[in-house]
Amino acid sequence: MKWNQELKDKVVSRLNEKGLRECPMCHSNQFTIVDGFQQLMVNKELTSAFVVGGPIIPVVAIVCNNCGFLSQHAVGALKLGEAKDDE
């Protein structure tokens, strides 16, 4: 799956379907989507070590235009990788 305008539009649509209407901090309804995917590393232990090649959670980040609150949304929960989406 590659990041492009069509996928970005799909993210907006899916977030709207899920009820993202306003920032939970300042209640603004103006957001910007970070242009690309992010990856959250998953570690089995709380250490300061950087683990290369470990499990990750791919996410899409949304930033409130007013206060800068950053929310991350799992790609899997948004069902962006389903076969019907890749057609």
N, C-alpha and C positions, 0 to 999 in steps of 0.2 A: 504494500500500500504506500503510495507516494503522496506527499502533501502537495495539494494544488487548490485552486479556487473552488472547484467542484466539491472536494472533500471538506474544505472550510465551510462552504454553504451547508453541507450535510451536518457538520458539527453544530452549527447554529440551529438548524432545524431540530436535531435531536435534543439539544439543551432546552429549546422552547417546548418541545413535547413533554419533557420531564419537569417543566415548571420553573425553569430559571427565569425569574422576572425582575429581581432586584438584588442588589448587594446586601448581604446579611449584616454588614457593618454600618453603612451610611444610607442604605435604601435607595441609592441611585439606580437608574435602569440603563445606564450607558456603560458598555463593556468593550474591550478589545481582546481579540483572540491572539495569543502569541503565535507567530507564524511558523509553525512546525511542531513536531512531537518532542516531549521531554521523557526522560526515563528515571523512575525512582528505583534506586538499588534496594534490594531486600537482603538484609544480613541476619544470620541466625544468632549472632552474639553482638552485644553492645561494646564495640571497641573503636579505637581511632584508626584502625587499619582500613585501607582502601582495597576493596575486593574487585579484581578484574575477572570478568567472565561469569559472575554470579547471576542469580535471578533478578529480573527487573519487572516493573509494572509500567507499561507505556501509558502516558497521560497526555491530555490536551490541557493547556493552561489558559485561564480567562482572567483578565485584569480589569478591575473597576476603574473607569476613567476619572472618577472623582477622588476616591481615597487611596487607590492603589492596591486594595485588597486583592490577593491572588488566590484563585481557587483552581484546583487540579481535578480533572475528571478522567477516570479510567477509560481507555479506548474500548475495552471489552464491555463495560457497562453501557456505553453509547452504541454498541453493536455496529461499529464501523468496519470490522473485518469480516462480516458475513459474506458468503458467496454472492448473494444477490447485489451487494454493494460493489463488488469488483467487476461486474459485467459491463 
